[in-house]
Amino acid sequence: MSTTPSTADRLRTLFQPVLRGGTPIRLRAWDGSETGPADAPALVIHDRRALRRLLWKPNQLGLARAWVAGEIDVDGDLYELLLRLATVVWNEDGGGDRPGALRLLREAASLGVLGPQPPPPPEEVRMPGRAHTRSRDRRAISHHYDVSNDFYRLILGPSMVYSCAYWRDDESTLDVAQRDKLDLICRKLGLRKGQRLLDVGCGWGSLAIHAAREYGVEVVGVTISREQADLARKRAAEAGLADRVEIRLQDYREVTDGPYDAIASVGMAEHVGPAVYAAYAAILFRLLRPGGRLLNHQIAARTDTTAVDADDPSFINRYVFPDGQLVPLGTTATLIEDAGFEIRDVEALRPHYALTLREWSRNLEAHWDEAVELAGLGRARVWRLYMAACALAFETDRIGVNQILAVRPHEDGRDPLPMTRAWMMP
Ligand SMILES: C[S@@+](CC[C@H](N)C(=O)[O-])C[C@H]1O[C@@H](n2cnc3c(N)ncnc32)[C@H](O)[C@@H]1O
């Protein structure tokens, strides 16, 4: 019997310092050799070029580059693989640890398993110029949203809502949970017939349509994604609401036709950026009438990582949401208050987003061939990894999501809201 270690065994030895605390996954090498627990999902390394990426940046970016390029894959459940890796890789500071990476690269070279240095896959983006100018924001948004409306429909389902759903019970489906979320927002905003609602970051128009149909309000929805605006207008017209739903291809900074009775901002403020957040909050404040309500629904980081992200960009930044930035809930709340709002309610929905993302992931995997046809293989692989990784991030409390209900106070301090929260409940 040969005592020569297999390629997979040599890889395991190599990754040992990165996989601190154990190797809870299977590894399969390009020659078919395999090591690790039989019941665990396998990280399949198809191409040895992945090694340079994985060893140089054993954190998210290296893994993502190898994944998007198709050099690695999973045999089994991707979410489960990431969950197992998260405990050993992502808690490690390998991304900033260049001396450690160099040592690993030398070891890899001596083991004879190191391939040549590959360029990043073409799906990776770097945004030139100053962040959060209107033109750069338009490009960043177009990168993520102008992919293909049909591709998004495969993932989001007929509701076409691209934010965390509201899962009232185990029986809910994604569509029901999305409808419940839209309705929760309308109730929190206290919408009444004849009022004017501004929906900043309106996506494919689902909230605008729901609010106009169920609450009789007039809605202006703005988005800077052309594909979204086109489909949102079509959906509003098909729902017979073209006279009450106006969809604009417009930046929130360009809205000047206040006052509105209520403003919703759902899943948009993540794109705003901490540097211009104070200006964003001030614009929404000016656009609301005194006594009017703002519902700001936004993903939050647990800690402020903006400085770290600038030095060591993440997978999400380079592939998914260029210029998207997450800050802690407290930072957002302070900025909203500083603009003059009174915060009246905060609801944390973290577990709801984990469930939503698991559903989107399942939809994508169930329609994989069609998704690849619509968006291209590289893009589809980006979305598959992003959705599984974000589900995990919510599940494990690395990020959260919160609905902040705030009012623009009356000058005399009169309270525009009921005394208890009962009115908010279904
Ligand atoms: C995650 S999507 C959420 C869409 C929708 N609110 C929903 O829940 O389905 C974010 C939205 O914010 C919009 N957005 C981002 N930056 C914007 C800006 N500067 N001005 C207007 N809309 C913006 C995008 O175009 C997109 O429609």
The ligand as an ORCA input file, in Angstrom:
! r2SCAN-3c Opt
* xyz 0 1
  C     -32.843     46.482     -2.104
  S     -33.729     47.461     -3.261
  C     -35.250     47.608     -2.369
  C     -36.405     47.816     -3.279
  C     -37.769     47.921     -2.612
  N     -37.825     48.943     -1.617
  C     -38.172     46.577     -2.037
  O     -38.259     46.473     -0.809
  O     -38.439     45.677     -2.816
  C     -32.988     49.085     -3.116
  C     -33.620     50.161     -3.975
  O     -32.984     51.420     -3.680
  C     -32.841     52.118     -4.894
  N     -31.810     53.172     -4.733
  C     -30.525     53.023     -4.337
  N     -29.901     54.218     -4.342
  C     -30.822     55.133     -4.727
  C     -30.794     56.531     -4.911
  N     -29.676     57.235     -4.746
  N     -31.929     57.163     -5.279
  C     -33.076     56.462     -5.499
  N     -33.165     55.121     -5.337
  C     -32.043     54.475     -4.962
  C     -32.483     51.041     -5.897
  O     -32.655     51.516     -7.211
  C     -33.495     49.972     -5.464
  O     -34.742     50.263     -6.063
*
